[in-house]
């Protein structure tokens, strides 16, 4: 069976080399592109992202990629946003001012403001490995998580997190101090993850393989 084709959107923001290498190791036909026709012809599309929400979403709009993302998602083929690539799927981001996101999910991206068990405010960015927890027992069915081993750790690095208006859009959270933050959102053909699967060793590869298998 031929592996599905996958396009990683090229907008100059994101850990692109690592994402491409991770996908190639899985044997998929992957291409880095900002071309509308190439993106819309793909079986799967990934929007990576590193850095500030405002710069990411402004760059997408300046390049016309926001509309291309909308066109692709309308095809109902699987779409994955990674880190800031997930955050821009929300209505708004509050990093260095208020910025309008792409609005696929209701809610906003806000600075992490949590405390540890002693009541001391946690420093950000949060950097390191953490284990996502499904929001309901069967929430991961039909998502890339379904093919990953239980209690898989993933690599996170972020100062802002998604605050979704509809709890049903949240697929996974991770415990942080005395609270939790959103690790993944998912609805229909759209998945977004705060962690970096391309930097998450075997667990990340299993997650990406699950995405390609959707």
VEXPAPA-224684 format. One record per residue: residue number from 1; z, y, x of N, C-alpha, C in turn. Coordinates in steps of 0.2 Angstrom, whole numbers, always signed. Each point is the difference from the previous one (the first is absolute). Layout:
! residues N
+-----+-------+-------+-------+-------+-------+-------+-------+-------+-------+
!  nr !  n.zz !  n.yy !  n.xx ! ca.zz ! ca.yy ! ca.xx !  c.zz !  c.yy !  c.xx !
+-----+-------+-------+-------+-------+-------+-------+-------+-------+-------+
! NUM !     Z !     Y !     X !     Z !     Y !     X !     Z !     Y !     X !
...
+-----+-------+-------+-------+-------+-------+-------+-------+-------+-------+
***
This chain:
! residues 214
+-----+-------+-------+-------+-------+-------+-------+-------+-------+-------+
!  nr !  n.zz !  n.yy !  n.xx ! ca.zz ! ca.yy ! ca.xx !  c.zz !  c.yy !  c.xx !
+-----+-------+-------+-------+-------+-------+-------+-------+-------+-------+
!   1 !    +0 !    -6 !    +4 !    +0 !    +6 !    -4 !    +0 !    +6 !    +4 !
!   2 !    -4 !    +5 !    -1 !    -1 !    +6 !    +4 !    +6 !    +5 !    -1 !
!   3 !    +2 !    +2 !    +5 !    +6 !    +5 !    +0 !    -2 !    +6 !    -4 !
!   4 !    +4 !    +4 !    -4 !    -2 !    +6 !    -3 !    -1 !    +5 !    +5 !
!   5 !    -5 !    +5 !    -2 !    -1 !    +6 !    +5 !    +6 !    +5 !    -2 !
!   6 !    +2 !    +3 !    +5 !    +5 !    +5 !    +0 !    -2 !    +7 !    +3 !
!   7 !    +1 !    +5 !    -3 !    -1 !    +7 !    +4 !    +7 !    +3 !    +0 !
!   8 !    +1 !    +3 !    +6 !    +6 !    +4 !    +2 !    -3 !    +7 !    +0 !
!   9 !    +3 !    +4 !    -4 !    -3 !    +7 !    -1 !    +2 !    +4 !    +6 !
!  10 !    -5 !    +3 !    +3 !    +0 !    +4 !    +6 !    +1 !    +8 !    -2 !
!  11 !    +6 !    +2 !    +1 !    +1 !    +7 !    -1 !    +4 !    +4 !    +5 !
!  12 !    +0 !    -4 !    +6 !    +4 !    +3 !    +6 !    +7 !    -1 !    -1 !
!  13 !    +3 !    -3 !    -5 !    +7 !    +0 !    +0 !    +2 !    -7 !    -2 !
!  14 !    +4 !    -3 !    +5 !    +2 !    -7 !    -1 !    +0 !    -4 !    +6 !
!  15 !    +3 !    -6 !    +0 !    +1 !    -4 !    +6 !    -6 !    -5 !    -1 !
!  16 !    -6 !    +3 !    +1 !    -7 !    -3 !    -2 !    -1 !    -6 !    +5 !
!  17 !    +1 !    +1 !    +6 !    -2 !    -6 !    +5 !    +4 !    -6 !    -2 !
!  18 !    +7 !    +1 !    -1 !    +4 !    -6 !    -1 !    -2 !    -3 !    -7 !
!  19 !    -1 !    +4 !    -5 !    -3 !    -3 !    -6 !    -6 !    -4 !    +0 !
!  20 !    -5 !    +3 !    +4 !    -6 !    -4 !    +1 !    +1 !    -6 !    +4 !
!  21 !    +4 !    +0 !    +5 !    +1 !    -6 !    +4 !    +4 !    -5 !    -4 !
!  22 !    +5 !    +2 !    -4 !    +3 !    -5 !    -5 !    -5 !    -4 !    -4 !
!  23 !    -4 !    +4 !    -3 !    -5 !    -3 !    -5 !    -5 !    -4 !    +3 !
!  24 !    -2 !    +2 !    +6 !    -5 !    -4 !    +4 !    +3 !    -7 !    +2 !
!  25 !    +7 !    +0 !    +2 !    +3 !    -6 !    +1 !    +1 !    -5 !    -6 !
!  26 !    -1 !    +3 !    -6 !    +0 !    -5 !    -6 !    -7 !    -2 !    -1 !
!  27 !    -5 !    +2 !    +4 !    -7 !    -2 !    -1 !    -4 !    +3 !    -5 !
!  28 !    +3 !    +6 !    -2 !    -4 !    +4 !    -6 !    -5 !    +4 !    +3 !
!  29 !    -5 !    +2 !    -4 !    -6 !    +4 !    +2 !    +3 !    +7 !    -2 !
!  30 !    +2 !    +4 !    +6 !    +3 !    +6 !    -2 !    -4 !    +6 !    +4 !
!  31 !    +0 !    +6 !    -3 !    -4 !    +5 !    +2 !    +4 !    +7 !    -1 !
!  32 !    +0 !    +4 !    +5 !    +3 !    +7 !    -1 !    -5 !    +5 !    -2 !
!  33 !    +1 !    +3 !    -5 !    -5 !    +5 !    -3 !    +2 !    +5 !    -5 !
!  34 !    -3 !    +5 !    +0 !    +1 !    +6 !    -5 !    -6 !    +1 !    -4 !
!  35 !    -5 !    -5 !    +0 !    -6 !    +0 !    -3 !    +1 !    -3 !    -8 !
!  36 !    -2 !    +4 !    -4 !    +1 !    -2 !    -7 !    -3 !    -6 !    -2 !
!  37 !    -6 !    -1 !    +2 !    -4 !    -6 !    -2 !    +3 !    -7 !    +3 !
!  38 !    +3 !    +1 !    +6 !    +3 !    -5 !    +4 !    +6 !    -2 !    -3 !
!  39 !    +4 !    +5 !    -2 !    +7 !    -1 !    -3 !    -1 !    -3 !    -7 !
!  40 !    -5 !    +2 !    -4 !    +0 !    -2 !    -7 !    -3 !    -7 !    +0 !
!  41 !    -4 !    -2 !    +6 !    -2 !    -7 !    +0 !    +5 !    -5 !    +2 !
!  42 !    +5 !    +2 !    +3 !    +5 !    -5 !    +2 !    +4 !    -4 !    -5 !
!  43 !    +2 !    -6 !    +2 !    +4 !    -4 !    -5 !    +7 !    +3 !    +0 !
!  44 !    +3 !    +2 !    +6 !    +7 !    +3 !    +0 !    -1 !    +6 !    +4 !
!  45 !    +5 !    +5 !    -2 !    +0 !    +6 !    +4 !    +8 !    +2 !    +2 !
!  46 !    +1 !    +2 !    +6 !    +6 !    +2 !    +2 !    +0 !    +7 !    +2 !
!  47 !    +5 !    +4 !    -2 !    +1 !    +7 !    +2 !    +7 !    +0 !    +4 !
!  48 !    -1 !    +1 !    +7 !    +6 !    +0 !    +4 !    +3 !    +7 !    +0 !
!  49 !    +5 !    +1 !    +4 !    +3 !    +7 !    +0 !    +6 !    +1 !    +5 !
!  50 !    +0 !    +5 !    +4 !    +6 !    +1 !    +4 !    +0 !    +8 !    +0 !
!  51 !    +6 !    +3 !    +0 !    +1 !    +7 !    +0 !    +2 !    +3 !    -6 !
!  52 !    -2 !    +6 !    -1 !    +3 !    +4 !    -6 !    -5 !    -1 !    -6 !
!  53 !    +3 !    +0 !    -6 !    -3 !    -1 !    -6 !    -5 !    +5 !    -1 !
!  54 !    +1 !    +7 !    +1 !    -4 !    +5 !    -2 !    -7 !    +0 !    +4 !
!  55 !    +1 !    -1 !    +7 !    -6 !    -1 !    +4 !    -4 !    -6 !    -2 !
!  56 !    +3 !    -5 !    -2 !    -4 !    -6 !    -2 !    -4 !    +1 !    -6 !
!  57 !    +3 !    +3 !    -5 !    -3 !    +1 !    -7 !    -5 !    +5 !    +1 !
!  58 !    +1 !    +6 !    +4 !    -5 !    +5 !    +1 !    -6 !    -2 !    +3 !
!  59 !    +1 !    -5 !    +5 !    -6 !    -3 !    +4 !    -4 !    -4 !    -4 !
!  60 !    +3 !    -4 !    -5 !    -4 !    -4 !    -4 !    -4 !    +4 !    -5 !
!  61 !    +3 !    +6 !    -2 !    -4 !    +4 !    -5 !    -5 !    +4 !    +4 !
!  62 !    +1 !    +2 !    +6 !    -5 !    +4 !    +4 !    -6 !    -5 !    +1 !
!  63 !    +1 !    -6 !    +1 !    -5 !    -5 !    +2 !    -3 !    -3 !    -6 !
!  64 !    +2 !    +2 !    -6 !    -2 !    -3 !    -6 !    +2 !    -7 !    -1 !
!  65 !    +5 !    -2 !    +3 !    +2 !    -7 !    +0 !    +4 !    -2 !    -6 !
!  66 !    +3 !    +6 !    -3 !    +5 !    -1 !    -5 !    -4 !    -3 !    -6 !
!  67 !    -6 !    +3 !    -1 !    -5 !    -2 !    -6 !    -2 !    -7 !    +1 !
!  68 !    -2 !    -2 !    +7 !    -2 !    -7 !    +2 !    +5 !    -5 !    -2 !
!  69 !    +6 !    +2 !    +2 !    +6 !    -5 !    -2 !    +0 !    -1 !    -7 !
!  70 !    +0 !    +5 !    -4 !    +0 !    +0 !    -7 !    -6 !    -5 !    -3 !
!  71 !    -6 !    +1 !    +3 !    -5 !    -4 !    -2 !    +1 !    -7 !    +2 !
!  72 !    +3 !    -2 !    +6 !    +1 !    -7 !    +2 !    +5 !    -3 !    -5 !
!  73 !    +6 !    +4 !    -1 !    +5 !    -3 !    -4 !    -3 !    -2 !    -7 !
!  74 !    -4 !    +4 !    -3 !    -3 !    -1 !    -6 !    -4 !    -6 !    -1 !
!  75 !    -2 !    -3 !    +6 !    -4 !    -6 !    +0 !    +5 !    -6 !    -1 !
!  76 !    +6 !    +1 !    +0 !    +6 !    -5 !    -1 !    +0 !    -5 !    +6 !
!  77 !    -3 !    +1 !    +6 !    +1 !    -4 !    +6 !    +6 !    +2 !    +3 !
!  78 !    +3 !    -4 !    +4 !    +7 !    +1 !    +3 !    +0 !    +6 !    +5 !
!  79 !    +5 !    +4 !    -1 !    +0 !    +6 !    +5 !    +8 !    +0 !    +2 !
!  80 !    +0 !    +2 !    +7 !    +7 !    +0 !    +3 !    +1 !    +7 !    +4 !
!  81 !    +5 !    +3 !    -2 !    +2 !    +6 !    +4 !    +6 !    -2 !    +4 !
!  82 !    +0 !    +2 !    +7 !    +5 !    -1 !    +5 !    +4 !    +6 !    +2 !
!  83 !    +6 !    +0 !    -1 !    +5 !    +6 !    +2 !    -2 !    +6 !    -3 !
!  84 !    -3 !    +5 !    +4 !    -2 !    +6 !    -4 !    -6 !    -1 !    -4 !
!  85 !    -4 !    -5 !    +1 !    -5 !    -2 !    -4 !    +2 !    -3 !    -7 !
!  86 !    +7 !    -2 !    +0 !    +3 !    -2 !    -7 !    +3 !    +7 !    -3 !
!  87 !    +3 !    +4 !    +4 !    +3 !    +6 !    -3 !    -5 !    +5 !    -3 !
!  88 !    -6 !    +0 !    +3 !    -5 !    +5 !    -4 !    -2 !    -3 !    -6 !
!  89 !    +1 !    -6 !    -2 !    -1 !    -2 !    -7 !    +4 !    +3 !    -5 !
!  90 !    +5 !    +3 !    +2 !    +5 !    +3 !    -5 !    -3 !    +7 !    -3 !
!  91 !    +4 !    +2 !    -4 !    -2 !    +7 !    -3 !    +1 !    +6 !    +5 !
!  92 !    +6 !    -1 !    +3 !    +2 !    +6 !    +5 !    +3 !    -3 !    +6 !
!  93 !    +0 !    +4 !    +5 !    +4 !    -1 !    +6 !    +4 !    +6 !    +2 !
!  94 !    +6 !    +0 !    +2 !    +5 !    +5 !    +1 !    +1 !    +1 !    +8 !
!  95 !    -5 !    -2 !    +4 !    +1 !    +1 !    +7 !    -3 !    +6 !    +3 !
!  96 !    +4 !    +5 !    +2 !    -3 !    +7 !    +2 !    -3 !    +3 !    -5 !
!  97 !    +4 !    +1 !    -6 !    -3 !    +3 !    -6 !    -2 !    -5 !    -5 !
!  98 !    -2 !    +2 !    -6 !    -3 !    -4 !    -5 !    -7 !    -1 !    +0 !
!  99 !    -3 !    -6 !    +1 !    -7 !    -2 !    +0 !    -2 !    -4 !    -6 !
! 100 !    -6 !    +1 !    -2 !    -2 !    -4 !    -6 !    -3 !    -7 !    +3 !
! 101 !    +2 !    -5 !    -2 !    -3 !    -7 !    +2 !    -6 !    -2 !    -4 !
! 102 !    -2 !    -6 !    +0 !    -5 !    -3 !    -3 !    +1 !    -2 !    -7 !
! 103 !    +7 !    -1 !    -2 !    +2 !    -1 !    -7 !    -1 !    -6 !    -3 !
! 104 !    -1 !    -5 !    +4 !    -1 !    -7 !    -3 !    +6 !    -3 !    -3 !
! 105 !    +6 !    +2 !    +3 !    +6 !    -1 !    -3 !    +4 !    +6 !    -1 !
! 106 !    +4 !    +0 !    -5 !    +5 !    +5 !    -2 !    +6 !    +0 !    +4 !
! 107 !    +2 !    +6 !    +3 !    +5 !    +1 !    +4 !    -1 !    +4 !    +6 !
! 108 !    +5 !    +0 !    +5 !    -2 !    +4 !    +6 !    +3 !    -3 !    +6 !
! 109 !    -1 !    +3 !    +5 !    +2 !    -2 !    +7 !    +5 !    +5 !    +3 !
! 110 !    +6 !    -2 !    +1 !    +6 !    +4 !    +1 !    +3 !    -2 !    +7 !
! 111 !    +4 !    +4 !    +3 !    +3 !    -1 !    +6 !    +6 !    -5 !    -1 !
! 112 !    +1 !    -5 !    +4 !    +5 !    -5 !    +0 !    +7 !    +4 !    +1 !
! 113 !    +4 !    -1 !    -5 !    +7 !    +3 !    +0 !    +5 !    -5 !    -2 !
! 114 !    +2 !    -4 !    +5 !    +5 !    -6 !    -2 !    +5 !    +0 !    +5 !
! 115 !    +6 !    -3 !    -1 !    +5 !    +0 !    +4 !    +2 !    -7 !    +2 !
! 116 !    +3 !    -1 !    +6 !    +3 !    -7 !    +1 !    +6 !    -2 !    -3 !
! 117 !    +3 !    -5 !    +2 !    +6 !    -3 !    -4 !    +6 !    +5 !    +2 !
! 118 !    +0 !    +4 !    +5 !    +5 !    +4 !    +1 !    -1 !    +7 !    -3 !
! 119 !    -5 !    +1 !    -3 !    -2 !    +6 !    -4 !    -4 !    +5 !    +5 !
! 120 !    -1 !    -2 !    +6 !    -4 !    +4 !    +4 !    -7 !    +0 !    -1 !
! 121 !    -3 !    +6 !    -1 !    -7 !    +1 !    -1 !    -5 !    -4 !    +5 !
! 122 !    -4 !    -4 !    -3 !    -5 !    -4 !    +5 !    -5 !    +5 !    +3 !
! 123 !    -1 !    -1 !    +7 !    -5 !    +3 !    +3 !    -7 !    -2 !    -2 !
! 124 !    -5 !    +4 !    +0 !    -7 !    -2 !    -1 !    -4 !    +3 !    +6 !
! 125 !    -6 !    -3 !    +2 !    -3 !    -6 !    -4 !    +4 !    -6 !    +0 !
! 126 !    +0 !    -4 !    -5 !    +2 !    -7 !    +0 !    -5 !    -4 !    +4 !
! 127 !    +2 !    -4 !    +6 !    -4 !    -3 !    +4 !    +3 !    -7 !    +1 !
! 128 !    -4 !    -5 !    -1 !    +2 !    -7 !    +1 !    -2 !    -5 !    -5 !
! 129 !    +2 !    -6 !    +0 !    -2 !    -6 !    -4 !    +5 !    +0 !    -6 !
! 130 !    -3 !    -2 !    -6 !    +4 !    +0 !    -6 !    -4 !    -6 !    -5 !
! 131 !    +4 !    -2 !    -4 !    -2 !    -6 !    -5 !    -1 !    +3 !    -7 !
! 132 !    -6 !    +0 !    -2 !    -2 !    +3 !    -7 !    +3 !    -5 !    -5 !
! 133 !    +3 !    +2 !    -6 !    +2 !    -4 !    -5 !    -4 !    +2 !    -6 !
! 134 !    -2 !    -6 !    -4 !    -4 !    +2 !    -6 !    +5 !    +3 !    -5 !
! 135 !    -3 !    +4 !    -4 !    +4 !    +4 !    -6 !    +1 !    -5 !    -5 !
! 136 !    -4 !    -5 !    -2 !    +2 !    -5 !    -5 !    -2 !    -7 !    +3 !
! 137 !    +3 !    -5 !    -3 !    -1 !    -7 !    +3 !    -7 !    -2 !    +1 !
! 138 !    -5 !    +2 !    -5 !    -7 !    -2 !    +1 !    -4 !    +6 !    +2 !
! 139 !    +3 !    +5 !    +2 !    -5 !    +7 !    +1 !    -5 !    -1 !    +5 !
! 140 !    +1 !    -5 !    +5 !    -5 !    -1 !    +5 !    -6 !    -4 !    -2 !
! 141 !    +0 !    -3 !    -5 !    -5 !    -5 !    -2 !    -7 !    +5 !    -1 !
! 142 !    -5 !    -3 !    +3 !    -6 !    +4 !    +0 !    -1 !    +6 !    +4 !
! 143 !    +5 !    +0 !    +5 !    +0 !    +6 !    +5 !    -1 !    -4 !    +7 !
! 144 !    -1 !    +4 !    +5 !    +0 !    -3 !    +7 !    +6 !    -3 !    +2 !
! 145 !    +6 !    +2 !    -3 !    +6 !    -3 !    +2 !    +1 !    -7 !    -2 !
! 146 !    -4 !    -2 !    -5 !    +0 !    -7 !    -2 !    -1 !    -5 !    +5 !
! 147 !    -4 !    +2 !    +5 !    -2 !    -5 !    +6 !    +4 !    +0 !    +6 !
! 148 !    +6 !    +5 !    +0 !    +4 !    +1 !    +6 !    +6 !    -5 !    -1 !
! 149 !    +3 !    -2 !    +6 !    +6 !    -4 !    +0 !    +6 !    +5 !    -3 !
! 150 !    +5 !    -4 !    -3 !    +5 !    +4 !    -3 !    +4 !    +3 !    +6 !
! 151 !    +3 !    +6 !    -2 !    +5 !    +3 !    +5 !    -4 !    +3 !    +6 !
! 152 !    -7 !    +2 !    -1 !    -4 !    +2 !    +6 !    +2 !    +8 !    +1 !
! 153 !    +1 !    +1 !    +7 !    +1 !    +7 !    +2 !    -6 !    +3 !    +2 !
! 154 !    +0 !    +7 !    -2 !    -6 !    +4 !    +2 !    +2 !    +6 !    +4 !
! 155 !    -4 !    +3 !    +3 !    +2 !    +6 !    +5 !    -2 !    +7 !    -4 !
! 156 !    +6 !    +4 !    -1 !    +0 !    +6 !    -3 !    +1 !    +6 !    +5 !
! 157 !    -4 !    +5 !    -1 !    +2 !    +7 !    +3 !    -2 !    +5 !    -5 !
! 158 !    +5 !    +4 !    -2 !    -1 !    +5 !    -5 !    +6 !    +4 !    -2 !
! 159 !    -1 !    +6 !    -2 !    +5 !    +5 !    -1 !    +0 !    +2 !    -8 !
! 160 !    -6 !    -2 !    -3 !    -1 !    +1 !    -7 !    -1 !    -6 !    -4 !
! 161 !    +2 !    +0 !    -6 !    -1 !    -7 !    -4 !    -3 !    +2 !    -7 !
! 162 !    -3 !    -5 !    -3 !    -3 !    +1 !    -7 !    +6 !    -1 !    -5 !
! 163 !    +0 !    +5 !    -5 !    +4 !    +0 !    -6 !    -4 !    +0 !    -6 !
! 164 !    -1 !    -6 !    -2 !    -5 !    -2 !    -6 !    +3 !    +2 !    -6 !
! 165 !    -3 !    +3 !    -5 !    +3 !    +2 !    -6 !    +0 !    -6 !    -5 !
! 166 !    -4 !    -5 !    +1 !    +0 !    -6 !    -4 !    +3 !    -6 !    +5 !
! 167 !    +6 !    -3 !    -2 !    +2 !    -5 !    +5 !    -4 !    -6 !    +0 !
! 168 !    -5 !    -1 !    -5 !    -4 !    -6 !    +0 !    -5 !    +1 !    +5 !
! 169 !    -2 !    +6 !    +3 !    -4 !    +0 !    +5 !    +2 !    -2 !    +7 !
! 170 !    +7 !    +0 !    +0 !    +3 !    -2 !    +7 !    +0 !    -8 !    +0 !
! 171 !    -3 !    -3 !    +6 !    +0 !    -7 !    +1 !    +5 !    -2 !    +4 !
! 172 !    +3 !    +4 !    +5 !    +5 !    -2 !    +4 !    +4 !    +6 !    +3 !
! 173 !    +6 !    -1 !    +2 !    +4 !    +5 !    +3 !    +3 !    -3 !    +6 !
! 174 !    +3 !    +4 !    +4 !    +4 !    -2 !    +6 !    +7 !    +3 !    +0 !
! 175 !    +5 !    -3 !    +1 !    +7 !    +3 !    +1 !    +0 !    +4 !    +6 !
! 176 !    +3 !    +6 !    -1 !    +1 !    +5 !    +5 !    +6 !    +4 !    -1 !
! 177 !    +5 !    -2 !    +5 !    +7 !    +3 !    -1 !    +3 !    -2 !    -6 !
! 178 !    +2 !    +4 !    -5 !    +3 !    -2 !    -6 !    -5 !    +0 !    -6 !
! 179 !    -6 !    +2 !    +2 !    -5 !    +0 !    -5 !    -6 !    -4 !    +1 !
! 180 !    -6 !    +2 !    -2 !    -6 !    -4 !    +1 !    -6 !    +5 !    +0 !
! 181 !    -5 !    -2 !    +3 !    -6 !    +4 !    -1 !    -6 !    -4 !    -2 !
! 182 !    -5 !    +3 !    -2 !    -6 !    -4 !    -3 !    -4 !    -3 !    +6 !
! 183 !    -1 !    -7 !    +0 !    -4 !    -3 !    +6 !    -7 !    -1 !    -2 !
! 184 !    -1 !    -1 !    -7 !    -7 !    -1 !    -2 !    -1 !    +2 !    -8 !
! 185 !    -6 !    +2 !    -1 !    -2 !    +2 !    -7 !    -6 !    -5 !    -2 !
! 186 !    -1 !    -1 !    -6 !    -6 !    -4 !    -2 !    -1 !    +0 !    -8 !
! 187 !    -6 !    +1 !    -1 !    -2 !    +0 !    -7 !    -8 !    -2 !    +0 !
! 188 !    -2 !    -4 !    -4 !    -7 !    -3 !    -1 !    -2 !    -2 !    +7 !
! 189 !    -6 !    +4 !    +2 !    -3 !    -2 !    +7 !    +3 !    +4 !    +5 !
! 190 !    +5 !    +4 !    -1 !    +2 !    +5 !    +5 !    +7 !    -2 !    +3 !
! 191 !    +0 !    -1 !    +7 !    +7 !    -2 !    +3 !    +1 !    +6 !    +5 !
! 192 !    +6 !    +2 !    +1 !    +2 !    +4 !    +5 !    +6 !    -2 !    +4 !
! 193 !    +1 !    +0 !    +6 !    +6 !    -2 !    +4 !    +2 !    +5 !    +5 !
! 194 !    +6 !    +1 !    +0 !    +3 !    +5 !    +5 !    +0 !    -3 !    +7 !
! 195 !    +1 !    -6 !    +1 !    +0 !    -3 !    +6 !    -7 !    -1 !    +3 !
! 196 !    +0 !    -2 !    +7 !    -6 !    -1 !    +3 !    -2 !    -7 !    +1 !
! 197 !    -4 !    -3 !    -4 !    -1 !    -7 !    +1 !    -3 !    -2 !    +7 !
! 198 !    -4 !    +5 !    +2 !    -4 !    -1 !    +6 !    +5 !    +0 !    +7 !
! 199 !    +6 !    +2 !    -1 !    +5 !    +0 !    +5 !    +6 !    -4 !    -2 !
! 200 !    -1 !    -5 !    -4 !    +5 !    -4 !    -3 !    -1 !    -7 !    +2 !
! 201 !    -3 !    -2 !    +6 !    +0 !    -7 !    +2 !    -3 !    -5 !    -5 !
! 202 !    +3 !    -6 !    +0 !    -3 !    -5 !    -4 !    +1 !    +2 !    -8 !
! 203 !    +5 !    +3 !    -2 !    +1 !    +2 !    -7 !    -5 !    +5 !    -2 !
! 204 !    -2 !    +5 !    +4 !    -5 !    +4 !    -1 !    -6 !    -3 !    -1 !
! 205 !    -2 !    -5 !    +4 !    -6 !    -3 !    +0 !    -1 !    -4 !    -7 !
! 206 !    +6 !    -3 !    -2 !    +0 !    -4 !    -6 !    -1 !    +5 !    -6 !
! 207 !    +3 !    +6 !    +0 !    -1 !    +5 !    -5 !    -7 !    +2 !    +0 !
! 208 !    -3 !    +1 !    +5 !    -8 !    +2 !    +0 !    -4 !    -5 !    -2 !
! 209 !    +2 !    -7 !    +2 !    -4 !    -5 !    -3 !    +1 !    -1 !    -7 !
! 210 !    +5 !    +2 !    -3 !    +1 !    -1 !    -7 !    -4 !    +6 !    -4 !
! 211 !    +0 !    +6 !    +4 !    -4 !    +5 !    -3 !    -8 !    -2 !    +0 !
! 212 !    -2 !    -3 !    +5 !    -7 !    -2 !    +0 !    -2 !    -6 !    -5 !
! 213 !    +6 !    -4 !    -2 !    -1 !    -5 !    -4 !    +0 !    +2 !    -8 !
! 214 !    +2 !    +6 !    -1 !    +0 !    +2 !    -7 !    -6 !    +0 !    -4 !
+-----+-------+-------+-------+-------+-------+-------+-------+-------+-------+
***
